[in-house]
Amino acid sequence: MVTLDEAKIRRLPRPEGVGVQRLLDGVVRGFILLVVVTVVVLNRVNESGNHNVDSIGADPLALLVTDSALHQNERQPMASPVAAQAIKPSRPVRRGEDNAHVPVPEAPRLSAAELAAFKPNELGYVPVLMYHAFTTDPEHLDDWTTNPERFRDDLQWLADHDFFIISLDDLLTNEIAVPPGKHPVVLTFDDASSGQFRLLEDATGQLAPDPATAVGVMEAFFATHPDIGRGGHFAFVPNNCFHHDAEVTTCEERLAWLAGHGYEIGNHTWYHQNLGEADDERFMSQIGDTKLWIDERVPGDANLSNVLTLPFGAFPATEWQYHMLVNGFDWEGQRIQLAAVLTVGGGPSVSPDSAMWDPWAITRINTGEATLGYWQAQIETGATTLYTSDGNPTVTTIPEALPEDLAAQFDPSVIAGKGRSLVGYNAEPADETTGLHQGDMAALVRSWTSARRKRASRVRPSKVPRPRAGNVR
């Protein structure tokens, strides 16, 4: 017989005419009903192949949903796989606030036929292209300066090779809503120079981007290529603010136009300060003043004032400054907390699902003719394995045979820790470099477990020590 502590019984409501025994029986029946309902719900979740991170436990194999599991619960294929579009979840947090994961409703997964057609691999590399100055004078072209014609050619190359432009924020939050089979790419522009963006009055008196600027080229290209996505991240220097000697608009008007047309404004310090040469006061003022200035002028999704692009690619020179870079600091009565740092160069970025993902050192590709040409050749020959989307921002899909460099980056606990399901599928026979056989995604998970996280070290400049707990100046 079930008994309750008398004090607890007194706290329960006692309708007139209902005795303690009837009350106890009702509690027991309610408890049994709750257990039965819970078991039924969990069974249905397991049968559907959708794994919740909280119910996975310590077994890394529980993270895996193979394509054989998909066969057991086959979904109807999309009406037109070629024209299939990514399902964009509603954004749970304002961009730029935090890159911590917030669960979103899961979209339908690809069918077996769609997996074979699109061949997604979401551990692949994501190019983050880096542009600086723009000119119309061919004599001024160099590794850091391009012109509208070259930039237009770059965009056409991206379109011809199945790329899809996403925002930097989508990369940081791992909400990569790209159509299946497409490759995400991020466009970044450093320094806020006039060749990147300028507003002119058109024939009707309306303000429009100068067609000879980067934004002017992008707007014209996006209009004729609606299937390439859109966006661009401007590493902003307030002291520049795209100033032109014949400017007809204010800095605030230019920022408002960019924010209203899907572009992002990030932090590049106030005077393009080399942080490797700054004392503590200048370090804080250059980052803090710029963040607060942007916060006052740029609303909503366009505001990425907490994403710092390093001037000259220089990390702070002292351990204490690096500690402030990662852990934040107080400035002008406000808490300055960065969310990510962009470097200068380093090649394409690893996937945000990679075990090597480091938001404090996101690498980029310089778009000088020689450097960009090298990486384009790497991509065209398959020497660099690109991130290929499954069209579902809430699921991480990878083939069962991974190249050696990507196999070293595979950590199922990293993927699970971001609240994402892991889907493996048969794409090709086993890659000899991994020693895995076709259909053996479970072996990949086990190989990771036995290796106990023996993977390549995260890329950090040797002169920048990691902050230690309890670090002091």
N, C-alpha and C positions, 0 to 999 in steps of 0.2 A: 504493500500500500504506500502511495506517495504521500509524504507529509511535507508541510511547509512550516517555516518558522512562524510562530504565532504573531510576531510583530509584523511580518510581511503580510499575513492574512488580514490584519487590521487595516493595512493600507489599501487593500483591494476594495473596490466598490461592492457593497452588499445590497442588492435590490431586496425589497421587502418580500418575505416568503421564500427566499432562496437560502438554503442552509450551506454550511461550510462544505459538506460532502459533495453537493451538487456543484459548488464552485470549484472544488478541486478536480472533479471529473471533467469540467469544462476546460480547465487549464491543460490537463493531460491530453484531451482530444485535440485542442488547438495546437499543442506542441507536436503531436504526431502528424497532424495535417501539414504543418510547416515543414517538417522533415521530408515528407513525401513530395511536396511541391518542389522543394529545393533539389531533391534527387532527380526528378523529372526534368527540371530546367537544365541542370548540369549535363544530363545525358544528351539532351537535344543540342546543347552547345558543342559537346564533343563529337556528336554525329555529323554536325555541319562542317567540321574541320576548322572552325574559328577558335583559336587558342587565346585565352585571356592571360596576360602576363602574370596576374596574381594567382592563377591556378596552375601555373606551369611547374613550380617546384624547382628542385636543384638539377633535374635531369635536362641537359641541353638538347637531347633528342626531342623533348616535348615541344621545343620551339618550332619544329619542322612540320610543314604541310607540303607533302610531295604531290606531284601531278597525279599519282595513282589515287591519292585521297580525293583529288579534284574529280577524277573519273567516277568515284562513288556518288558524288553529288553534282553531276554534270549540270551546268547552267546552259541556258539557250545562248548560242553565239550571238554577238552583236549583229545588227542588221547589215552593216557595211564595215567590216574590219579595217579596210583601207582608210575610210573616212572617220574612224573612231576617234573620239576626243577624250582627253583626260577629264576625270570627274573632280572638280575643285571643291574641297570641303570648306565650310564656313570657317573663317579665321577666328580661333578662340581667344587670341590676345592681339592687342594693337601691335603693329609692326614696330620693331625697334625697342620694345619694352624688355623682352626676355627671350632667350632662345631655348628655354626649358620646354619639354614636351607637354602638351595638353591634349588628351585624347579627343579624337573627332570621330563621327560615325564612319564605319568602314564601307567603302564602295564595293560593288560587285567585282570579283576577280576575273581574270582572263580564263577562257575555256582552254582545253588542251589544244584545240586547233589554232586558237589565237596565240598561245605561247609558242607554238611551232612557227607561226608566221612572223611574229614580231621579235622573237628571241631577246627578251628583256634581260638586262644584267645591271642591277642597281648597285653593284660594288665598283663599277667602272669609274673612270676619271671624268671630271667636269671642267671644261675649259673656262677660266675666268680671264677674259681678254682685257688688257690694260692699254688705254690710249692716253696720250698727253696732248701735245700741241697740234693744231690744225692750221694749215696755211694754203694759200692759193698761189704761192710763189715757188716754182719747182726748185729754185736754187737753195731754198731753206729746208728741203727734205733731209731727214737723217733718221737715226734709230729711234728718236723720241718725237718726231714730227711727221705727220702724214698729211694727205690732202683729201678733198672730197671724193675724187675719182678712185683713189686706192681704198678708201673706206667703203665706198659703194661696192667695189669688187670684193672686199672682205665679207660684206653682208650677203652678196650673191653666192659666194663660196659656202657660207653657212647654210643657205637655203638649198643649195645643190647637194649638200651632204647630210640632209635630214636633221638639222639642228633646230632647236626651238628656244627662243630667248625667254629667260625667266628673270625675275628680280633677284637681287642679292639676298633680300630677306627670305625669299622662298628657299634658297640654298641653306641659309643659316638655320631656319626653323624646320628644315627637312620636309617641307610641304611642296614637293616638286610636282606640280600638276602639268605634266607634259603628255601629249598624245602617245599611245603605245607605239613603240618602234622608233621614236624620236630621241634625240640627244639634247639634254639641257645645256645651255651656254649662258654666261653672264657677261654683260658689257660694262666696263668701268672706265671712268674718265677722271683723270687727276688734275687738280690745280684750279679749275673754274676759269679758264682763259676764254677770251672772246671768240676764238675760232671754234670753240665747242658749242656755243649757244649765243645767239643774238636775236632780238626781236626787232622787226621792221614793220612799218605801216604798209599794208597792201593797198590796192587800188580803191578799195571800199573804206579805207581808214581803219580797218581792223589790224590788230597786232598778229603777226605770224612769224615763225622762225625764218631767219635768213637761210635760203636754200644752200648757201655755200658753207654752212656750219655743220657740225656733227649732228645736231638735233634736226636741222633742216633735211639732211640726207636721210636720217632714220625715219622721219615722218613721211617722206615721199616713198621710201621703200616699204614701210609698214602698210601704206595705203594700197600698194599693188601686190603685196605678199601677206595676206591676212593669216596664212597658215604657219608663219614663222614666230608668232608671239610678238611681244614688244617689251620695252623697258630699257633702263640704263641707270647705273649708279654713279653719281657725281661726288667725288671726294672733294669737298668744298673748302676753299680758303676764303674767308670773309673779306680779307684785304684785297682780293681780286674781284670776286662776284661777277665774272664774265665781262668786266668793264671794257668798253670800246670808246675811243675818243669821240666818235660821232653818235654816241648812245642816245636813244630817245626815250628810254624807260629807266625806272629806278631799280635798284637791286631787289627790293621787295616784290615789284611787279614781275621780274624775271623768275624769282623763286616761286611765286604763286602760279605762274604759267606752267612751270615744270611739275609742280605738285599736282596740278589739275590734269595733267596729261600722262600720268603713270610713271614718272621718273622719281628717283630717290636722291635725297641729299644727305651725305655722310660727312664725317669729321676728318679734316686733313690739317688741323691746327690753324692758328690765326695767321701766322706769317710764314707758313711752310717751314716750321722750325725743325732742324735736325735734332731729334730727341737724344741722339748719342752724345750731344755736346751741351745739353741743357742742365742747369742746376735744378734742385727740387722745385723752387718757386716758379721758374719758367716752365718746367715740365707741367705743373698743375695748371698754370694760367693758360698756356697754349691749348691744352685739351679742354679744360673746364670752361674758359671764356667762349670757345667756339661752340661747345655743346649748348650752353645756355643761350647763346645768340641764335642758334638754329631753332632751339625749342620755342623761342618767342615768335618766330616767323614762319615756321613750316609745320603745318598740321598733319595729323593722321598718318596714313600709310607711307607717305613720302619722307617722313622724318626718321632717318637713321643716324641721328647725332651721336648715338652710342656705338657706332661702328667706326673705328679709327683706321685710316689708311696712312701708313708710316711715310712721312716725307723722306726722300732719299733711301727708303727701305731700311732706315736705321732704328734698331731697337734701343731702348734706354741703356745707358752705360752702367748704371748701378743696380744692384740687387734690390734696393729699396724702391727705386722707381719702377722696376719690373713688377714688384709686389703691388704697387699702386695701380699699375696698368691692368692687372688681373683682378685685384680685390677691391679697387675703388679708392676714392679719397674725398674729403670734404673741401668744397671751394665756394666762396661767396655765400655761405649758409646753405648750400645745396650739396646733396650727395651725388658725386659723379661716378657712375658705374658703367663701364664699357661692357659690350656684349661680344665683340669680335675685333680682330685686327687683321688687316690685309697687308701682305708684304709686297715687295717689288721683285718680280721674277719668281723663279722656282719651278716653272712648268705648270701643267694643269692641276687643279685641286683634286684631292681624294674625295670620294663620296662621303656625305655626312653619315652614311651607314658603316663606314670603314672604321676599324679599330684604330687607325692612325689619324682619324679626324681630329683636328686641333683648331678650334675657333680663334685661338690667339696667334695663329701663324698660317693664314689662308694664302696659298701660293697663287700666282697669276702668270699669264703669258704676255710678255712684251710684244707689241705688234709692229716693231721694226721689221723691214722687209725680210731680212735674213732669219731672224728668230721665228717670226710667224711662219715663214716658208718651211722651216725645219719641222715645226709641229704639225703643219698641214700634211707634210709628207709622212710623218709618223702615224697620223690618223688614217690617211688614205691607204697605207700599206697594212694597216692593222697592227703595227708595232705597239701602238698605244690603244688599250682597250677602253672604249668610251662607256660611260653610263648610258644605258639604253632603257627607256622607261617602260613600265607595264601599264601606264595610264592611271594607276591607283596610288595616290599620295600616302595612303595609310598602310600599305603593304610593301615589303621588301622582297623582290623576286630576283633570284640568281640562278644561273645554270648549274648543273651538278658537276661539270668539269670546268674548273677555274684555272686561268693562267697562274703561274707561280707567284707573281707579284701580288695578285689579288687574293690568292689562297692565304698568303701571309697576313692579309688584312682582315680576314674573316673571323669574327668573334660573335657567336650567337647571343652572348649575354649583353653585348653592346646594343644589338638590334632590339632585343627584348626589353632592355632598360629604357628604350624610347617608346615603348608601348606599341611596337609594330609586330605584325605577323611576318614570319619568314616562309617564303614559298620557294621550293626547289623544283626543277623540271629537267627532263631529258632534252638536251639540245644537240649534242654531238658525242661521238665516242670519246673515251677518256683521254685527257691530255697527259702525255707521257711525263711531263714535268711534275704533275701532282701525284701520279701513281694511283689515281682513282678510276674505277670502272664506271661505265655508263649505268645510270640508274642508282648510283650509290652515294646520294647526298648524305645519308646517315654516316657513311665512312668519313666524309669531310668533317662533319660535326665531331665525330669521335677523334679524328686526327687532331682537331683543334684542342679538344679536351686533354688528350695525352700530351700534347706539346706544352700545356700549361702556359698559354699566352706567350710562347716564344715567337714574337713577331718583330718586325723592324721597328727601330726606335723612332719616335716622332721627330720631325725635322725642326730643329731650333738652331739659331745662330750660336756658334760656340761661345761667343763673348757674353751671351745672356744667360746667367744662371737661373735655375728655377727658384721661385720663392719657397721658403721653408716655413713650416708652421711656427708661429711665434717669432717670425722674423723681425728684427729691429734694424735701425739704420746702421 
